[in-house]
Amino acid sequence: MPSPKMLKLPEVLEELDMSRAAFYRMRARGKAPKIIKLPNGQLRVRRADLDAWWTECERSAA
């Protein structure tokens, strides 16, 4: 079974067209995509989690 696609934070920020500071503010409010913190402190987002987050944003906007 292939491992899920994991995106680095800069890739997520580019897709969202958002600054790191804005992303962290959104995360503090519980509105950001699900984040995985690696043992080395780096953050990753599963592609599937980001896609699900986009879908939820679309539903909320409708």
PyMOL Python script that loads the backbone (N, CA, C, O; Angstrom):
from pymol import cmd

cmd.read_pdbstr("""\
ATOM      1  N   MET A   1       0.853  -1.189   0.000  1.00  0.00           N
ATOM      2  CA  MET A   1       0.000   0.000   0.000  1.00  0.00           C
ATOM      3  C   MET A   1       0.892   1.244   0.000  1.00  0.00           C
ATOM      4  O   MET A   1       1.753   1.377   0.870  1.00  0.00           O
ATOM      5  N   PRO A   2       0.703   2.153  -0.954  1.00  0.00           N
ATOM      6  CA  PRO A   2       1.551   3.339  -1.004  1.00  0.00           C
ATOM      7  C   PRO A   2       1.239   4.275   0.159  1.00  0.00           C
ATOM      8  O   PRO A   2       0.103   4.354   0.626  1.00  0.00           O
ATOM      9  N   SER A   3       2.267   4.980   0.614  1.00  0.00           N
ATOM     10  CA  SER A   3       2.045   5.922   1.707  1.00  0.00           C
ATOM     11  C   SER A   3       1.297   7.144   1.168  1.00  0.00           C
ATOM     12  O   SER A   3       1.419   7.481  -0.010  1.00  0.00           O
ATOM     13  N   PRO A   4       0.527   7.803   2.029  1.00  0.00           N
ATOM     14  CA  PRO A   4      -0.225   8.968   1.572  1.00  0.00           C
ATOM     15  C   PRO A   4       0.709  10.123   1.219  1.00  0.00           C
ATOM     16  O   PRO A   4       1.781  10.266   1.807  1.00  0.00           O
ATOM     17  N   LYS A   5       0.302  10.929   0.271  1.00  0.00           N
ATOM     18  CA  LYS A   5       1.078  12.095  -0.133  1.00  0.00           C
ATOM     19  C   LYS A   5       1.076  13.106   1.004  1.00  0.00           C
ATOM     20  O   LYS A   5       0.021  13.514   1.490  1.00  0.00           O
ATOM     21  N   MET A   6       2.264  13.501   1.417  1.00  0.00           N
ATOM     22  CA  MET A   6       2.416  14.473   2.498  1.00  0.00           C
ATOM     23  C   MET A   6       2.985  15.764   1.912  1.00  0.00           C
ATOM     24  O   MET A   6       3.994  15.745   1.206  1.00  0.00           O
ATOM     25  N   LEU A   7       2.338  16.866   2.208  1.00  0.00           N
ATOM     26  CA  LEU A   7       2.771  18.165   1.710  1.00  0.00           C
ATOM     27  C   LEU A   7       3.527  18.915   2.804  1.00  0.00           C
ATOM     28  O   LEU A   7       3.144  18.884   3.974  1.00  0.00           O
ATOM     29  N   LYS A   8       4.593  19.581   2.409  1.00  0.00           N
ATOM     30  CA  LYS A   8       5.329  20.443   3.330  1.00  0.00           C
ATOM     31  C   LYS A   8       4.548  21.744   3.483  1.00  0.00           C
ATOM     32  O   LYS A   8       3.772  22.121   2.605  1.00  0.00           O
ATOM     33  N   LEU A   9       4.761  22.419   4.598  1.00  0.00           N
ATOM     34  CA  LEU A   9       4.017  23.646   4.871  1.00  0.00           C
ATOM     35  C   LEU A   9       4.154  24.685   3.756  1.00  0.00           C
ATOM     36  O   LEU A   9       3.147  25.287   3.384  1.00  0.00           O
ATOM     37  N   PRO A  10       5.352  24.928   3.200  1.00  0.00           N
ATOM     38  CA  PRO A  10       5.438  25.901   2.102  1.00  0.00           C
ATOM     39  C   PRO A  10       4.561  25.522   0.895  1.00  0.00           C
ATOM     40  O   PRO A  10       4.029  26.402   0.219  1.00  0.00           O
ATOM     41  N   GLU A  11       4.411  24.222   0.624  1.00  0.00           N
ATOM     42  CA  GLU A  11       3.542  23.780  -0.471  1.00  0.00           C
ATOM     43  C   GLU A  11       2.084  24.089  -0.162  1.00  0.00           C
ATOM     44  O   GLU A  11       1.328  24.511  -1.038  1.00  0.00           O
ATOM     45  N   VAL A  12       1.699  23.875   1.084  1.00  0.00           N
ATOM     46  CA  VAL A  12       0.324  24.169   1.502  1.00  0.00           C
ATOM     47  C   VAL A  12       0.064  25.665   1.425  1.00  0.00           C
ATOM     48  O   VAL A  12      -0.974  26.095   0.922  1.00  0.00           O
ATOM     49  N   LEU A  13       1.007  26.459   1.924  1.00  0.00           N
ATOM     50  CA  LEU A  13       0.850  27.913   1.895  1.00  0.00           C
ATOM     51  C   LEU A  13       0.727  28.430   0.469  1.00  0.00           C
ATOM     52  O   LEU A  13      -0.060  29.337   0.198  1.00  0.00           O
ATOM     53  N   GLU A  14       1.503  27.853  -0.441  1.00  0.00           N
ATOM     54  CA  GLU A  14       1.422  28.272  -1.845  1.00  0.00           C
ATOM     55  C   GLU A  14       0.055  27.943  -2.424  1.00  0.00           C
ATOM     56  O   GLU A  14      -0.546  28.764  -3.117  1.00  0.00           O
ATOM     57  N   GLU A  15      -0.440  26.732  -2.138  1.00  0.00           N
ATOM     58  CA  GLU A  15      -1.759  26.351  -2.664  1.00  0.00           C
ATOM     59  C   GLU A  15      -2.864  27.234  -2.090  1.00  0.00           C
ATOM     60  O   GLU A  15      -3.806  27.594  -2.796  1.00  0.00           O
ATOM     61  N   LEU A  16      -2.747  27.581  -0.811  1.00  0.00           N
ATOM     62  CA  LEU A  16      -3.759  28.419  -0.171  1.00  0.00           C
ATOM     63  C   LEU A  16      -3.576  29.894  -0.499  1.00  0.00           C
ATOM     64  O   LEU A  16      -4.465  30.704  -0.237  1.00  0.00           O
ATOM     65  N   ASP A  17      -2.422  30.250  -1.074  1.00  0.00           N
ATOM     66  CA  ASP A  17      -2.065  31.646  -1.346  1.00  0.00           C
ATOM     67  C   ASP A  17      -2.183  32.457  -0.052  1.00  0.00           C
ATOM     68  O   ASP A  17      -2.886  33.464   0.020  1.00  0.00           O
ATOM     69  N   MET A  18      -1.461  31.971   0.964  1.00  0.00           N
ATOM     70  CA  MET A  18      -1.575  32.517   2.311  1.00  0.00           C
ATOM     71  C   MET A  18      -0.194  32.642   2.930  1.00  0.00           C
ATOM     72  O   MET A  18       0.699  31.842   2.652  1.00  0.00           O
ATOM     73  N   SER A  19      -0.028  33.650   3.766  1.00  0.00           N
ATOM     74  CA  SER A  19       1.240  33.799   4.479  1.00  0.00           C
ATOM     75  C   SER A  19       1.301  32.802   5.630  1.00  0.00           C
ATOM     76  O   SER A  19       0.281  32.280   6.080  1.00  0.00           O
ATOM     77  N   ARG A  20       2.509  32.554   6.087  1.00  0.00           N
ATOM     78  CA  ARG A  20       2.702  31.643   7.230  1.00  0.00           C
ATOM     79  C   ARG A  20       1.978  32.201   8.462  1.00  0.00           C
ATOM     80  O   ARG A  20       1.338  31.450   9.199  1.00  0.00           O
ATOM     81  N   ALA A  21       2.079  33.509   8.684  1.00  0.00           N
ATOM     82  CA  ALA A  21       1.436  34.126   9.852  1.00  0.00           C
ATOM     83  C   ALA A  21      -0.078  33.955   9.792  1.00  0.00           C
ATOM     84  O   ALA A  21      -0.705  33.624  10.799  1.00  0.00           O
ATOM     85  N   ALA A  22      -0.669  34.179   8.621  1.00  0.00           N
ATOM     86  CA  ALA A  22      -2.123  34.016   8.466  1.00  0.00           C
ATOM     87  C   ALA A  22      -2.532  32.558   8.694  1.00  0.00           C
ATOM     88  O   ALA A  22      -3.567  32.280   9.300  1.00  0.00           O
ATOM     89  N   PHE A  23      -1.712  31.641   8.204  1.00  0.00           N
ATOM     90  CA  PHE A  23      -2.006  30.220   8.393  1.00  0.00           C
ATOM     91  C   PHE A  23      -1.993  29.870   9.881  1.00  0.00           C
ATOM     92  O   PHE A  23      -2.883  29.169  10.361  1.00  0.00           O
ATOM     93  N   TYR A  24      -0.991  30.355  10.608  1.00  0.00           N
ATOM     94  CA  TYR A  24      -0.913  30.056  12.044  1.00  0.00           C
ATOM     95  C   TYR A  24      -2.074  30.683  12.809  1.00  0.00           C
ATOM     96  O   TYR A  24      -2.561  30.094  13.774  1.00  0.00           O
ATOM     97  N   ARG A  25      -2.530  31.871  12.394  1.00  0.00           N
ATOM     98  CA  ARG A  25      -3.712  32.470  13.024  1.00  0.00           C
ATOM     99  C   ARG A  25      -4.939  31.596  12.784  1.00  0.00           C
ATOM    100  O   ARG A  25      -5.731  31.360  13.697  1.00  0.00           O
ATOM    101  N   MET A  26      -5.089  31.122  11.555  1.00  0.00           N
ATOM    102  CA  MET A  26      -6.213  30.251  11.217  1.00  0.00           C
ATOM    103  C   MET A  26      -6.120  28.943  12.016  1.00  0.00           C
ATOM    104  O   MET A  26      -7.129  28.429  12.500  1.00  0.00           O
ATOM    105  N   ARG A  27      -4.921  28.427  12.145  1.00  0.00           N
ATOM    106  CA  ARG A  27      -4.704  27.190  12.908  1.00  0.00           C
ATOM    107  C   ARG A  27      -5.068  27.394  14.380  1.00  0.00           C
ATOM    108  O   ARG A  27      -5.661  26.514  15.004  1.00  0.00           O
ATOM    109  N   ALA A  28      -4.710  28.557  14.934  1.00  0.00           N
ATOM    110  CA  ALA A  28      -5.023  28.856  16.339  1.00  0.00           C
ATOM    111  C   ALA A  28      -6.531  28.909  16.578  1.00  0.00           C
ATOM    112  O   ALA A  28      -7.001  28.607  17.675  1.00  0.00           O
ATOM    113  N   ARG A  29      -7.287  29.293  15.551  1.00  0.00           N
ATOM    114  CA  ARG A  29      -8.747  29.336  15.648  1.00  0.00           C
ATOM    115  C   ARG A  29      -9.387  27.986  15.330  1.00  0.00           C
ATOM    116  O   ARG A  29     -10.609  27.847  15.390  1.00  0.00           O
ATOM    117  N   GLY A  30      -8.560  26.989  14.989  1.00  0.00           N
ATOM    118  CA  GLY A  30      -9.094  25.666  14.673  1.00  0.00           C
ATOM    119  C   GLY A  30      -9.713  25.579  13.290  1.00  0.00           C
ATOM    120  O   GLY A  30     -10.547  24.708  13.041  1.00  0.00           O
ATOM    121  N   LYS A  31      -9.324  26.460  12.394  1.00  0.00           N
ATOM    122  CA  LYS A  31      -9.928  26.521  11.055  1.00  0.00           C
ATOM    123  C   LYS A  31      -9.002  26.028   9.948  1.00  0.00           C
ATOM    124  O   LYS A  31      -9.383  26.051   8.778  1.00  0.00           O
ATOM    125  N   ALA A  32      -7.805  25.587  10.289  1.00  0.00           N
ATOM    126  CA  ALA A  32      -6.822  25.160   9.286  1.00  0.00           C
ATOM    127  C   ALA A  32      -6.979  23.669   8.995  1.00  0.00           C
ATOM    128  O   ALA A  32      -7.611  22.944   9.764  1.00  0.00           O
ATOM    129  N   PRO A  33      -6.401  23.214   7.884  1.00  0.00           N
ATOM    130  CA  PRO A  33      -6.390  21.775   7.607  1.00  0.00           C
ATOM    131  C   PRO A  33      -5.637  21.027   8.704  1.00  0.00           C
ATOM    132  O   PRO A  33      -4.792  21.598   9.394  1.00  0.00           O
ATOM    133  N   LYS A  34      -5.952  19.760   8.853  1.00  0.00           N
ATOM    134  CA  LYS A  34      -5.298  18.925   9.865  1.00  0.00           C
ATOM    135  C   LYS A  34      -3.791  18.876   9.611  1.00  0.00           C
ATOM    136  O   LYS A  34      -3.344  18.647   8.487  1.00  0.00           O
ATOM    137  N   ILE A  35      -3.020  19.094  10.672  1.00  0.00           N
ATOM    138  CA  ILE A  35      -1.561  19.160  10.605  1.00  0.00           C
ATOM    139  C   ILE A  35      -0.961  17.946  11.305  1.00  0.00           C
ATOM    140  O   ILE A  35      -1.486  17.481  12.317  1.00  0.00           O
ATOM    141  N   ILE A  36       0.133  17.440  10.762  1.00  0.00           N
ATOM    142  CA  ILE A  36       0.903  16.382  11.407  1.00  0.00           C
ATOM    143  C   ILE A  36       2.267  16.970  11.746  1.00  0.00           C
ATOM    144  O   ILE A  36       2.969  17.477  10.871  1.00  0.00           O
ATOM    145  N   LYS A  37       2.633  16.897  13.018  1.00  0.00           N
ATOM    146  CA  LYS A  37       3.942  17.397  13.441  1.00  0.00           C
ATOM    147  C   LYS A  37       4.893  16.213  13.531  1.00  0.00           C
ATOM    148  O   LYS A  37       4.651  15.268  14.282  1.00  0.00           O
ATOM    149  N   LEU A  38       5.961  16.268  12.773  1.00  0.00           N
ATOM    150  CA  LEU A  38       6.951  15.202  12.763  1.00  0.00           C
ATOM    151  C   LEU A  38       7.866  15.303  13.984  1.00  0.00           C
ATOM    152  O   LEU A  38       7.948  16.364  14.603  1.00  0.00           O
ATOM    153  N   PRO A  39       8.549  14.223  14.335  1.00  0.00           N
ATOM    154  CA  PRO A  39       9.451  14.258  15.487  1.00  0.00           C
ATOM    155  C   PRO A  39      10.515  15.355  15.405  1.00  0.00           C
ATOM    156  O   PRO A  39      10.979  15.845  16.434  1.00  0.00           O
ATOM    157  N   ASN A  40      10.904  15.742  14.187  1.00  0.00           N
ATOM    158  CA  ASN A  40      11.914  16.795  14.044  1.00  0.00           C
ATOM    159  C   ASN A  40      11.305  18.203  14.098  1.00  0.00           C
ATOM    160  O   ASN A  40      12.010  19.194  13.909  1.00  0.00           O
ATOM    161  N   GLY A  41      10.005  18.285  14.353  1.00  0.00           N
ATOM    162  CA  GLY A  41       9.332  19.574  14.485  1.00  0.00           C
ATOM    163  C   GLY A  41       8.718  20.105  13.207  1.00  0.00           C
ATOM    164  O   GLY A  41       7.957  21.072  13.244  1.00  0.00           O
ATOM    165  N   GLN A  42       9.034  19.491  12.072  1.00  0.00           N
ATOM    166  CA  GLN A  42       8.458  19.946  10.814  1.00  0.00           C
ATOM    167  C   GLN A  42       6.980  19.580  10.744  1.00  0.00           C
ATOM    168  O   GLN A  42       6.528  18.617  11.362  1.00  0.00           O
ATOM    169  N   LEU A  43       6.243  20.370   9.977  1.00  0.00           N
ATOM    170  CA  LEU A  43       4.809  20.147   9.817  1.00  0.00           C
ATOM    171  C   LEU A  43       4.511  19.579   8.441  1.00  0.00           C
ATOM    172  O   LEU A  43       5.153  19.940   7.454  1.00  0.00           O
ATOM    173  N   ARG A  44       3.548  18.702   8.388  1.00  0.00           N
ATOM    174  CA  ARG A  44       3.093  18.119   7.129  1.00  0.00           C
ATOM    175  C   ARG A  44       1.571  18.093   7.119  1.00  0.00           C
ATOM    176  O   ARG A  44       0.924  18.036   8.164  1.00  0.00           O
ATOM    177  N   VAL A  45       1.018  18.135   5.915  1.00  0.00           N
ATOM    178  CA  VAL A  45      -0.425  18.000   5.719  1.00  0.00           C
ATOM    179  C   VAL A  45      -0.636  16.902   4.689  1.00  0.00           C
ATOM    180  O   VAL A  45      -0.034  16.927   3.616  1.00  0.00           O
ATOM    181  N   ARG A  46      -1.484  15.945   5.012  1.00  0.00           N
ATOM    182  CA  ARG A  46      -1.808  14.903   4.042  1.00  0.00           C
ATOM    183  C   ARG A  46      -2.614  15.526   2.909  1.00  0.00           C
ATOM    184  O   ARG A  46      -3.492  16.355   3.147  1.00  0.00           O
ATOM    185  N   ARG A  47      -2.317  15.129   1.693  1.00  0.00           N
ATOM    186  CA  ARG A  47      -3.045  15.635   0.524  1.00  0.00           C
ATOM    187  C   ARG A  47      -4.541  15.416   0.710  1.00  0.00           C
ATOM    188  O   ARG A  47      -5.345  16.300   0.417  1.00  0.00           O
ATOM    189  N   ALA A  48      -4.911  14.235   1.198  1.00  0.00           N
ATOM    190  CA  ALA A  48      -6.332  13.912   1.388  1.00  0.00           C
ATOM    191  C   ALA A  48      -6.973  14.853   2.414  1.00  0.00           C
ATOM    192  O   ALA A  48      -8.125  15.254   2.244  1.00  0.00           O
ATOM    193  N   ASP A  49      -6.239  15.211   3.479  1.00  0.00           N
ATOM    194  CA  ASP A  49      -6.780  16.125   4.489  1.00  0.00           C
ATOM    195  C   ASP A  49      -6.963  17.526   3.914  1.00  0.00           C
ATOM    196  O   ASP A  49      -7.947  18.199   4.223  1.00  0.00           O
ATOM    197  N   LEU A  50      -6.025  17.968   3.082  1.00  0.00           N
ATOM    198  CA  LEU A  50      -6.153  19.290   2.464  1.00  0.00           C
ATOM    199  C   LEU A  50      -7.330  19.308   1.491  1.00  0.00           C
ATOM    200  O   LEU A  50      -8.087  20.278   1.450  1.00  0.00           O
ATOM    201  N   ASP A  51      -7.485  18.245   0.713  1.00  0.00           N
ATOM    202  CA  ASP A  51      -8.620  18.164  -0.213  1.00  0.00           C
ATOM    203  C   ASP A  51      -9.944  18.172   0.551  1.00  0.00           C
ATOM    204  O   ASP A  51     -10.895  18.833   0.134  1.00  0.00           O
ATOM    205  N   ALA A  52     -10.010  17.441   1.671  1.00  0.00           N
ATOM    206  CA  ALA A  52     -11.228  17.415   2.487  1.00  0.00           C
ATOM    207  C   ALA A  52     -11.505  18.803   3.072  1.00  0.00           C
ATOM    208  O   ALA A  52     -12.659  19.222   3.157  1.00  0.00           O
ATOM    209  N   TRP A  53     -10.454  19.510   3.471  1.00  0.00           N
ATOM    210  CA  TRP A  53     -10.598  20.861   4.011  1.00  0.00           C
ATOM    211  C   TRP A  53     -11.168  21.794   2.940  1.00  0.00           C
ATOM    212  O   TRP A  53     -12.065  22.590   3.220  1.00  0.00           O
ATOM    213  N   TRP A  54     -10.643  21.693   1.703  1.00  0.00           N
ATOM    214  CA  TRP A  54     -11.167  22.508   0.590  1.00  0.00           C
ATOM    215  C   TRP A  54     -12.649  22.231   0.383  1.00  0.00           C
ATOM    216  O   TRP A  54     -13.443  23.154   0.203  1.00  0.00           O
ATOM    217  N   THR A  55     -13.017  20.953   0.409  1.00  0.00           N
ATOM    218  CA  THR A  55     -14.419  20.563   0.215  1.00  0.00           C
ATOM    219  C   THR A  55     -15.304  21.171   1.299  1.00  0.00           C
ATOM    220  O   THR A  55     -16.395  21.666   1.017  1.00  0.00           O
ATOM    221  N   GLU A  56     -14.827  21.129   2.531  1.00  0.00           N
ATOM    222  CA  GLU A  56     -15.593  21.719   3.641  1.00  0.00           C
ATOM    223  C   GLU A  56     -15.727  23.227   3.474  1.00  0.00           C
ATOM    224  O   GLU A  56     -16.780  23.788   3.775  1.00  0.00           O
ATOM    225  N   CYS A  57     -14.684  23.886   3.004  1.00  0.00           N
ATOM    226  CA  CYS A  57     -14.759  25.333   2.739  1.00  0.00           C
ATOM    227  C   CYS A  57     -15.820  25.637   1.694  1.00  0.00           C
ATOM    228  O   CYS A  57     -16.569  26.606   1.821  1.00  0.00           O
ATOM    229  N   GLU A  58     -15.878  24.808   0.665  1.00  0.00           N
ATOM    230  CA  GLU A  58     -16.872  25.003  -0.392  1.00  0.00           C
ATOM    231  C   GLU A  58     -18.280  24.828   0.162  1.00  0.00           C
ATOM    232  O   GLU A  58     -19.182  25.589  -0.186  1.00  0.00           O
ATOM    233  N   ARG A  59     -18.476  23.824   1.027  1.00  0.00           N
ATOM    234  CA  ARG A  59     -19.802  23.613   1.624  1.00  0.00           C
ATOM    235  C   ARG A  59     -20.209  24.789   2.506  1.00  0.00           C
ATOM    236  O   ARG A  59     -21.363  25.219   2.492  1.00  0.00           O
ATOM    237  N   SER A  60     -19.242  25.306   3.277  1.00  0.00           N
ATOM    238  CA  SER A  60     -19.521  26.409   4.183  1.00  0.00           C
ATOM    239  C   SER A  60     -19.883  27.684   3.437  1.00  0.00           C
ATOM    240  O   SER A  60     -20.664  28.500   3.928  1.00  0.00           O
ATOM    241  N   ALA A  61     -19.315  27.852   2.252  1.00  0.00           N
ATOM    242  CA  ALA A  61     -19.537  29.056   1.464  1.00  0.00           C
ATOM    243  C   ALA A  61     -20.863  29.011   0.711  1.00  0.00           C
ATOM    244  O   ALA A  61     -21.359  30.047   0.267  1.00  0.00           O
ATOM    245  N   ALA A  62     -21.435  27.831   0.568  1.00  0.00           N
ATOM    246  CA  ALA A  62     -22.676  27.690  -0.221  1.00  0.00           C
ATOM    247  C   ALA A  62     -23.894  28.104   0.554  1.00  0.00           C
ATOM    248  O   ALA A  62     -25.007  28.043   0.032  1.00  0.00           O
TER     249      ALA A  62
END
""", "prot")
cmd.dss("prot")
cmd.show_as("cartoon", "prot")
cmd.util.cbc("prot")
cmd.orient("prot")
